[in-house]
């Protein structure tokens, strides 16, 4: 009964978990481990979920906290070699190539941010309002706004720097 209820509540929002995993883990093995760890932590925390907030808010809290803990712990583990071999991409027109390259650069830039900033910008990109971001992160709403503005300025500056190098 509890398992069915848990799955009915969480499965419609499983995209949250995949987004967090893709932001905080680089390699397939790490992504698999983090995905499993987040689901485990959600399951373990579920009995304490009181529905005082939306299920998606609670899932973001658990997923981000798990990812932050995971990345802190993985910093002490040995690094995996960078996998350079990629599957051949389907042929696309120039507009698609430009769009995909821009998206790739955006996500690369986000992944290079410090962990706390990754969380904030991910929630912002997802269209979550400052109030809910504050609830998820434990920050004040005004602090969320200030930090997001700083992150956006940093990203804009990095983008300008990278564009000048090319």
HELIX and SHEET records of a PDB file:
HELIX    1   1 UNK A    2  UNK A   10  1                                   9    
HELIX    2   2 UNK A   11  UNK A   13  5                                   3    
HELIX    3   3 UNK A   14  UNK A   24  1                                  11    
HELIX    4   4 UNK A   28  UNK A   46  1                                  19    
HELIX    5   5 UNK A   55  UNK A   74  1                                  20    
HELIX    6   6 UNK A   94  UNK A  111  1                                  18    
HELIX    7   7 UNK A  115  UNK A  125  1                                  11    
HELIX    8   8 UNK A  130  UNK A  137  1                                   8    
HELIX    9   9 UNK A  141  UNK A  165  1                                  25    
END                                                                             
